[in-house]
Amino acid sequence: AKLAIKEKDEGKSSGLAVQEGLGLHKIQNPNDKQIENLTANLDGYYRTMNWDKVFDKDQDGCSLITFFKSCKESATSILLIEDIDGYKFGAFVLKHGKINQVSSTAEQLLFTFKDTLEEPKVFDWQVKGDQHQYSNIQQLGVGGSCEKGKFALWINQDLYKGNSNNVETYNNDILSKETDFKARHIEVWALSD
């Protein structure tokens, strides 16, 4: 599948060209096997969609409110995080541009590249638990747990502190190096036809 990747302000697709600035190459280089291998784990319909960057923490700031405003038109997207230890991880999510939302859909997934792996370790819904996503103005959580406040991936309102836990909804490994992490980079890429 050929991806068309577009920076937020450029307005044109560039295929698999390397992005300049603080774009994808900070987290993932689209010429790397990482991006191809991640795309291969999406459902068939999503594999050929265009990627449009709608949020970049380095350019748009450290505000969850700005994050939600930037993502509000995105029905389907990929959340990419790189922590200060260099671990790359995230989630394929549906409708995460809404505040005060609880979402339940089996199409979502979590992934991690751990340290330098090209092949992502992917975690699909395990038919246990149904809180796939939770958000309010103070936090964003993906992969809820039966234990209150525990998520597979959680990030606070300033988009800096987060944590990753093993939860029954995805039966996932910890996505970051340690349970608690600090986010160096966060990007959201909307998928569209």
PyMOL commands that set and color helices and strands:
alter all, ss='L'
color gray80, all
select helices_A, chain A and resi 24-27+33-40+44-47+57-60+64-71
alter helices_A, ss='H'
color red, helices_A
select strands_A, chain A and resi 5-6+50-56+76-83+88-94+101-103+109-114+121-124+133-136+139-144+151-156+161-163+180-192
alter strands_A, ss='S'
color yellow, strands_A
deselect
rebuild
show_as cartoon
